[in-house]
Each structure stands twice: as C-alpha cells, then as structure tokens.
Amino acid sequence: MTMAGYPAATHEAEGETCASCHADNAALASAHEGALPSSTMPKRLTKTKVDDTLCLACHDQEELAEKTAASTVLADSQGLVENPHALPETENHTAIACSDCHKMHSPETAAETAKAKCLSCHHENVFECNTCHEEM
C-alpha cells in the first residue's frame, strides 16, 4: 500500500506492483516484517535494493537527459550546472543509482534529494574537482 504524494503511488496508479521494482521477494518480506499501515516509511532502502536496470526497463536514459537538459537543480556555488541525468563520466558517478535521488517511498522530490547526493562528495557546494585548494 502506498500513500498519495509519494512517487511509488504514481507507479501503483500505472498498474505496477511492489514486485515490479523489488525483485527480491525474501528481502521485501523481511523489510516489511512487523510493519503496519500506520508505520513510518523509511527514507531509504536498507534491506532491499532496486537495480537501475529495472528503472531503465521503463525509463529511457537519453530521453531523461534531454528532458532535464535545462534543469538547474544541480547548480553549485560557482555557477556550474550539471544535468542530473547526464553527469560527467567518472568512477564515482557510475556508483550513483537512480534510487539515490529518486526516493520512491518518501515525499521528498528528486530535486530535494539530488543536490544532497552531490554534496555528499562535492564539499563546499563546488562540483569541479581541484578548484577548492591547490595541489601539493
């Protein structure tokens, strides 16, 4: 059961079930053990994982990049703006999962969570590496 206003509710309204995205039924059952409809929803997945390949089975990466090309959600203090769906290809960026920004079971929007994800690595609200302090 999902709650209106949560992104998971949009998927549910389109006929998707929990198992559409959560392929590991044992982990899904474990995560919900003892949960009641009145239970607080967790803000992030801890016992289950949604692989990006499941997201990309329905959502096209190139289309997403085109739709967010003019987005300023990811702007740093220096005026650098990054497209959230076309980040520069780096080792650290390849580890970013769709669910890091798109919290399906939280009322927070991707716009609210994406910048926080960036700032977990890019400190001082600056995205470009080697610009904060000089190399020794």
Secondary structure, DSSP 8 states (H G I E B T S, - for coil): ---TTSHHHHHHHTT--HHHH---HHHHHHHTTT--TTS---SS-SS----HHHHTTTS-HHHHHHHTTT--SEE-TTS-EE-TTS----HHHHT--HHHH--TTSS--HHHHHHHHHHTTSGGG--STT-SS---
